Amino acid sequence: MQAPIGRILTAMVTPFAADGSIDLDEAVRLAEHLIANGSEGLVVHGTTGEASTLTDDEKLALTEAVAGAVGDRVPVISGTGSNDTAHSAHLTKQAARFAGVAGFLAVTPYYNKPPIAGIEAHTRAIANAAGDLPIVLYNIPQRVVLHLSPADIDRLAGIDTVIAVKQAVTDLDEARQIVEAGKLALYAGNDDLVLPFALLGGSGGICVASHIVGAEMTAVQAAADAGDADEATRLDDALQSAYTALSCAVNPIPVKTAMELLGFNVGDLRLPLVNATDEERAVVRAELVARGLIA
């Protein structure tokens, strides 16, 4: 299926100033950098953006700033989903007012453990709040406990404005079923799933490593789209060290370290996340040096 919101989207880190507040100017500078280096879309305040420790006001300010600055050039997706339906719908409705917002990322409700009927009602409420703007499902059982099966995803695809799923599930048979159903665009939710999903007919990925290898990841997807599996595999092989380095600690610790080393004022992580250890920082630095991104 053709990528409806771009091929490789970067789930942006959220820059914080020295006092711990969001640095909106730096967020816009980072967004511009990512677009210039291969990202065909952006996701703000997702998992990588430390959404769980941002206030509603901070999320809305970040969405407004980034979408207002670059939303006329690339899709900007706002991560407004949570485990509280009324809260998610309210945040979605507020964010939908901003120019440049292209859609919303709705994570499977966590902690509550609702049945699929509850997840469907939750998703419909977000979709209603979004108006005509599309919804991307976010299936990430390793963080939310619940695992949306292909049958569950097919059921949620019955909501008119649900157009895609960010699938952070390694089971390729499940990915194949989503593609073969033909109802939703399949996006890789893990960096190392971009190639296998692309070879199955996936549309792209919502990624972390694209902070540093965005153009290269887009080239992987483009080669697969062109039917050149050998070239796609060759290009992806060259990215494995980046995927490994940015997985040396829980996301977004390594990637935020990488962006700081690249000269972006991203600030500290918010508790309960902590900054990289010296050992983790050395792993990230070595990868950036190997790629010629820093001296």
JOKAVEN-V322597 format. One record per run of one state. SS is the DSSP state (helix for helix, strand for strand, loop for the rest). FROM is the first residue (numbers start at 0). LEN is the number of residues. If there is no record, write none. Layout:
ss: [SS & SS]
from: [FROM & FROM]
len: [LEN & LEN]
//
This chain:
ss: [loop & strand & loop & strand & loop & strand & loop & helix & loop & strand & loop & helix & loop & helix & loop & strand & loop & helix & loop & strand & loop & helix & loop & strand & loop & helix & loop & helix & loop & strand & loop & helix & loop & strand & loop & helix & loop & strand & loop & helix & loop & helix & loop & helix & loop & helix & loop & helix & loop]
from: [0 & 7 & 11 & 15 & 16 & 21 & 22 & 23 & 36 & 40 & 44 & 50 & 53 & 55 & 70 & 74 & 79 & 84 & 95 & 100 & 107 & 115 & 130 & 133 & 139 & 140 & 144 & 149 & 156 & 161 & 167 & 171 & 181 & 184 & 188 & 190 & 200 & 203 & 207 & 209 & 225 & 228 & 237 & 239 & 245 & 252 & 261 & 277 & 290]
len: [7 & 4 & 4 & 1 & 5 & 1 & 1 & 13 & 4 & 4 & 6 & 3 & 2 & 15 & 4 & 5 & 5 & 11 & 5 & 7 & 8 & 15 & 3 & 6 & 1 & 4 & 5 & 7 & 5 & 6 & 4 & 10 & 3 & 4 & 2 & 10 & 3 & 4 & 2 & 16 & 3 & 9 & 2 & 6 & 7 & 9 & 16 & 13 & 5]
//
